[in-house]
Amino acid sequence: MPSFLDTVNQSIIIRSEFLSHDKYGLSQTKRELNVHRFIVLLITLSVSLTSAANEIMGEVTLVGSMQQGGMLVGKVVPGSQVSLDGVSVMVADDGNFAIGFDRDAKSDAELIVMSVNGDMTRQSLAIRQRDYKIQRIEGIAKKIMSPNEASLKRIRSEAAEVRQARAQLLPRLDFAGAFQWPLRGPISGVYGSQRVYNGVPKRPHYGVDVAAPTGTPVSTPAPGVVTLAHPDMFYSGGTLIIDHGHGVSSTLMHLSKVLVDVGDEVVPGDIVAEVGAGGRATGPHLDWRMNWLKARIDPQLLVLPMPPVALNNND
């Protein structure tokens, strides 16, 4: 009988979404195209297990970007159990699930699927490694660079709030749909870049920055529920976290106004906040970050390239 690896079918398709925009630059419609920007990796794992009684077929489908910072949406036979590198993955009643890879994810990961009949399939996933830029930023306030004891206490408390909001495992399936830019504008910072503030190396940047004037409307990048709405955090200013289900969340930062509350249901087109320059920022912009549980994922891998637009966002 052929080995499991001999039965693996792998095919790569290219998928993207066409976004049209209203006056705020918010997506209205989508369609799938064969384009180069948003690579969707579809892996079909077909396993034939023959016994004297019957033949069992198992199938796993993964769609997304298999690289550092990427997210995959998976589909298994309902009732199956899934784990990634030994960590249990939440699976919806219809078999949908999500997995993500951190900025520094190693080059391989093991996906295991256990069927309702107890049959197990294993697949090694090859995670493409990325090179990251170095970004130097000057003009950060001294109180941000060297926080005092009271500020450190505040930072720790706010970090705990963020962790709690991102740790939720809601049975929503919004993550499996399309994502859109929360606003349009010049990209001023990218995911993964090593940040050097005032000449001092700091942690990498885990989001994508979009420059826009203070007060520019911001929408949700996908449907979800608000799990954190803070008017002013030490490092991130006005901060909003929107949960898209199964540990996938968006964080919108440096906001001048937060226009929704915890528990609010939001959909693309809803204005949830306004751009600001609070926290560790030298000018008004939106910092859009995404997580799958603790893994920081790259929002730009889920959307088309930013359409050309003037800085004032007027069409």
Summary of the structure (lengths in Angstrom):
residues: 315
radius of gyration: 20.8
end to end distance: 62.1
largest distance: 73.6
contacts: 1013
relative contact order: 0.16
helix: 10%
strand: 43%
